[in-house]
Amino acid sequence: MRLQATGLGVRLRRAEVLRGIDLHLEAGEWLGVIGPNGAGKSTLLKALAGVLRHTGSLVIGSGSRATQIALMPQTPLLPEGMSVVEYVLLGRTAHLGWLRGETRRDRRIAAEVIGRLRLEEFADRPVTSLSGGEAQRAVVARALAQQTQILLLDEPTSALDLGHQAEVLSVVDELRRQDGISVIAAMHDLGSAARYADRLQLLAAGSTEAVGNPTQVLEPDVLSRVYRTPLDVHQLDGELVVLPRRTATTGRNNP
Ligand SMILES: Nc1ncnc2c1ncn2[C@@H]1O[C@H](COP(=O)(O)OP(=O)(O)OP(=O)(O)O)[C@@H](O)[C@H]1O
């Protein structure tokens, strides 16, 4: 077991934003956290990463939280005047001793993740000059440079085009298969969540609505209730696709 949370709760400005969340993560497992806007997905990731205070119990494998868990936030701060390579090197901070500069090994790791995310041509550009999608890949690269056992990704592909979405998710998937890294990813695209995750945890209004493998969780009645719109789940070439239910007025031949 890499991580186990029991009865996790978070209050923000007196509002109970998360309550009674039980969650576990095995070595090499990908857990997809899904749910509508405001369900508590980002709050859950921040609580697990130690950025937000929580109640309940959280047990993480050996080592400090900083060396065990890397969080890729949804809206990261990109520092002015910092190149992409310097920004990715920030991911090595947890490994640097106080006042110790980065080593050749840190630089090699940064160069490796920059290559993996195809950011070589941007390496010396100011990170603030990147497009939204390029910046998102730099943020993923910084999280990967931490070389932690657990990666928490908050909407890792929201700014990416289809090609880069597939590229970023498959790089993470490769790390999981090769190095046994465990992943918790909050994702809005339910098709991608079903494709990459071993299990899905569906949140609604701060609680868990369903947890299980993608076929168990992506169930039309549950999704329609939670997302407050009629949804259907289709199988397409062995993949699950969630689409708004067609009604008489949404038919293509209807005016
Ligand atoms: N500082 C805060 N004070 C009060 N409420 C907050 C605060 N931050 C977040 N919330 C509320 O907590 C709830 C959960 O927010 P969270 O960002 O975790 O949702 P989410 O599932 O990640 O949503 P989205 O899909 O829109 O990113 C929301 O209702 C949000 O308004």
The ligand as an SDF file (V2000), in Angstrom:
LIG
                    3D

 31 33  0  0  0  0  0  0  0  0999 V2000
  -10.8090   28.8300   -0.0630 N   0  0  0  0  0  0  0  0  0  0  0  0
  -12.0450   28.3450   -0.1890 C   0  0  0  0  0  0  0  0  0  0  0  0
  -13.0420   28.7410    0.6210 N   0  0  0  0  0  0  0  0  0  0  0  0
  -14.2890   28.2740    0.5190 C   0  0  0  0  0  0  0  0  0  0  0  0
  -14.6590   27.3410   -0.3820 N   0  0  0  0  0  0  0  0  0  0  0  0
  -13.7250   26.8970   -1.2160 C   0  0  0  0  0  0  0  0  0  0  0  0
  -12.3770   27.3540   -1.1790 C   0  0  0  0  0  0  0  0  0  0  0  0
  -11.6810   26.7210   -2.1460 N   0  0  0  0  0  0  0  0  0  0  0  0
  -12.5630   25.9020   -2.7590 C   0  0  0  0  0  0  0  0  0  0  0  0
  -13.7840   26.0040   -2.2120 N   0  0  0  0  0  0  0  0  0  0  0  0
  -15.0070   25.2850   -2.6020 C   0  0  0  0  0  0  0  0  0  0  0  0
  -14.7860   23.9060   -2.4130 O   0  0  0  0  0  0  0  0  0  0  0  0
  -15.5070   23.1590   -3.3790 C   0  0  0  0  0  0  0  0  0  0  0  0
  -14.5850   22.1420   -4.0340 C   0  0  0  0  0  0  0  0  0  0  0  0
  -13.6370   22.8280   -4.8310 O   0  0  0  0  0  0  0  0  0  0  0  0
  -12.5550   22.0380   -5.7040 P   0  0  0  0  0  0  0  0  0  0  0  0
  -11.7140   23.0680   -6.3800 O   0  0  0  0  0  0  0  0  0  0  0  0
  -11.8970   21.0250   -4.8680 O   0  0  0  0  0  0  0  0  0  0  0  0
  -13.5020   21.3100   -6.7660 O   0  0  0  0  0  0  0  0  0  0  0  0
  -13.1070   20.5050   -8.0870 P   0  0  0  0  0  0  0  0  0  0  0  0
  -13.8510   19.2190   -8.0360 O   0  0  0  0  0  0  0  0  0  0  0  0
  -11.6330   20.4350   -8.2350 O   0  0  0  0  0  0  0  0  0  0  0  0
  -13.7460   21.4420   -9.2020 O   0  0  0  0  0  0  0  0  0  0  0  0
  -13.3240   21.8010  -10.7200 P   0  0  0  0  0  0  0  0  0  0  0  0
  -13.6860   20.6090  -11.5460 O   0  0  0  0  0  0  0  0  0  0  0  0
  -14.2200   22.9720  -11.0230 O   0  0  0  0  0  0  0  0  0  0  0  0
  -11.8660   22.1450  -10.7460 O   0  0  0  0  0  0  0  0  0  0  0  0
  -16.1080   24.1710   -4.3330 C   0  0  0  0  0  0  0  0  0  0  0  0
  -17.4530   24.3580   -4.0210 O   0  0  0  0  0  0  0  0  0  0  0  0
  -15.3080   25.4260   -4.0670 C   0  0  0  0  0  0  0  0  0  0  0  0
  -16.0790   26.5860   -4.3120 O   0  0  0  0  0  0  0  0  0  0  0  0
  1  2  1  0
  2  3  1  0
  2  7  2  0
  3  4  2  0
  4  5  1  0
  5  6  2  0
  6  7  1  0
  6 10  1  0
  7  8  1  0
  8  9  2  0
  9 10  1  0
 10 11  1  0
 11 12  1  0
 11 30  1  0
 12 13  1  0
 13 14  1  0
 13 28  1  0
 14 15  1  0
 15 16  1  0
 16 17  2  0
 16 18  1  0
 16 19  1  0
 19 20  1  0
 20 21  2  0
 20 22  1  0
 20 23  1  0
 23 24  1  0
 24 25  2  0
 24 26  1  0
 24 27  1  0
 28 29  1  0
 28 30  1  0
 30 31  1  0
M  END
$$$$
